[in-house]
Amino acid sequence: MSPLQADDESLEFVGLLTEHQRHLYSFIHSLLVNKHDVDEVLQETNLVLWRESSNFELGTNFRAWACTVALNQVRAFIKRRNRHPALFDEATMVAIARRQGETVDQLDRRADALANCISKLSPRKRLFLDQRYGLGLSVDEIAEKVGLGAAGVYKMLSRIRTTLHSCVDQTLLLKD
């Protein structure tokens, strides 16, 4: 393998690792309650994934491989932290991990549909969404910025959510 190929593969691996961070966090969080524990296990998982990256074959299922590594890191964490009893027994953890794998594809399809539906909104409606859910502004803060009353902002956000819900449902129905 040439150094250039190795660099390309490393970049692709880093891209996969970055792309799946949110999912890995959610996966680990489904098995551990404490946020600091989740952060610690995610960091350990990332280290193992990077260290074992040469064992991953590009083009295969990165998510499944990464979740298996994460599950093993959760097990090791619980074993190390014996003073904190495990939230679930081994069989329950494996069942949760299996269920997560089954629902992830469905959630990904919904997220893709939602992104597509948001892109179809008018710029004004996207601005409302961004201010509320992107920037985390309160309804009163948005009302002040756009020159509407709070009731008007509530109505607009409600209509946007209804529109997006219908759009996502229709998109998924067309794909099934």
Solvent accessible surface area in square Angstrom, and as a share of the most:
residue,aa,sasa,rsa
1,M,166,0.74
2,S,51,0.33
3,P,111,0.70
4,L,128,0.64
5,Q,98,0.43
6,A,39,0.30
7,D,81,0.42
8,D,78,0.41
9,E,74,0.33
10,S,47,0.30
11,L,129,0.64
12,E,92,0.41
13,F,7,0.03
14,V,65,0.37
15,G,37,0.36
16,L,38,0.19
17,L,23,0.11
18,T,91,0.53
19,E,122,0.55
20,H,16,0.07
21,Q,50,0.22
22,R,183,0.67
23,H,26,0.12
24,L,0,0.00
25,Y,63,0.24
26,S,53,0.34
27,F,3,0.01
28,I,0,0.00
29,H,72,0.32
30,S,33,0.21
31,L,0,0.00
32,L,13,0.07
33,V,102,0.59
34,N,72,0.37
35,K,115,0.49
36,H,138,0.62
37,D,26,0.13
38,V,0,0.00
39,D,54,0.28
40,E,57,0.26
41,V,0,0.00
42,L,25,0.12
43,Q,118,0.52
44,E,39,0.17
45,T,0,0.00
46,N,35,0.18
47,L,104,0.52
48,V,24,0.14
49,L,0,0.00
50,W,122,0.43
51,R,159,0.58
52,E,61,0.27
53,S,30,0.19
54,S,106,0.68
55,N,108,0.55
56,F,18,0.08
57,E,123,0.55
58,L,52,0.26
59,G,80,0.77
60,T,74,0.43
61,N,98,0.50
62,F,6,0.03
63,R,48,0.18
64,A,52,0.40
65,W,59,0.21
66,A,0,0.00
67,C,17,0.10
68,T,78,0.45
69,V,18,0.10
70,A,0,0.00
71,L,18,0.09
72,N,66,0.34
73,Q,30,0.13
74,V,0,0.00
75,R,80,0.29
76,A,38,0.29
77,F,6,0.03
78,I,31,0.16
79,K,166,0.70
80,R,136,0.50
81,R,60,0.22
82,N,128,0.66
83,R,184,0.67
84,H,92,0.41
85,P,121,0.76
86,A,46,0.36
87,L,93,0.46
88,F,61,0.25
89,D,92,0.47
90,E,89,0.40
91,A,75,0.59
92,T,51,0.30
93,M,6,0.02
94,V,46,0.26
95,A,47,0.36
96,I,39,0.20
97,A,16,0.13
98,R,149,0.54
99,R,144,0.53
100,Q,41,0.18
101,G,45,0.43
102,E,104,0.47
103,T,30,0.18
104,V,6,0.04
105,D,84,0.44
106,Q,94,0.42
107,L,108,0.54
108,D,45,0.23
109,R,109,0.40
110,R,83,0.30
111,A,46,0.35
112,D,92,0.48
113,A,1,0.01
114,L,72,0.36
115,A,63,0.49
116,N,67,0.35
117,C,2,0.01
118,I,54,0.28
119,S,69,0.44
120,K,136,0.58
121,L,15,0.08
122,S,51,0.33
123,P,101,0.64
124,R,115,0.42
125,K,66,0.28
126,R,86,0.31
127,L,81,0.40
128,F,0,0.00
129,L,19,0.09
130,D,71,0.37
131,Q,16,0.07
132,R,79,0.29
133,Y,121,0.46
134,G,56,0.54
135,L,116,0.58
136,G,54,0.52
137,L,32,0.16
138,S,47,0.30
139,V,11,0.07
140,D,97,0.50
141,E,85,0.38
142,I,0,0.00
143,A,9,0.07
144,E,148,0.66
145,K,129,0.55
146,V,34,0.20
147,G,68,0.65
148,L,68,0.34
149,G,48,0.46
150,A,36,0.28
151,A,69,0.53
152,G,26,0.25
153,V,0,0.00
154,Y,129,0.49
155,K,122,0.52
156,M,26,0.12
157,L,2,0.01
158,S,52,0.34
159,R,141,0.51
160,I,0,0.00
161,R,111,0.40
162,T,89,0.52
163,T,65,0.38
164,L,14,0.07
165,H,112,0.50
166,S,52,0.34
167,C,24,0.15
168,V,8,0.04
169,D,60,0.31
170,Q,114,0.50
171,T,20,0.12
172,L,23,0.11
173,L,137,0.68
174,L,153,0.76
175,K,130,0.55
176,D,137,0.71
